[in-house]
Amino acid sequence: MQSKEQLEAFRRMTPEERWRITSQLMDLAWRTLVELPHEERERRLEAARRQHQLSNEAIIAKLK
């Protein structure tokens, strides 16, 4: 949970500032991912793919 001060700071940020933080975090996540051993990296990517597929299926079910 973030403090009220942190939430207010985020609210005051411009979209560009928020995007810069998001971009930096994505870059860090990918660098960390590619440094993992092949098996662990594939395990994590497969888990993400599985979650994405379940999300897509839930959306499709709601649209029917």
Beta strands, then each sheet from edge to edge (+ up, - down):
end
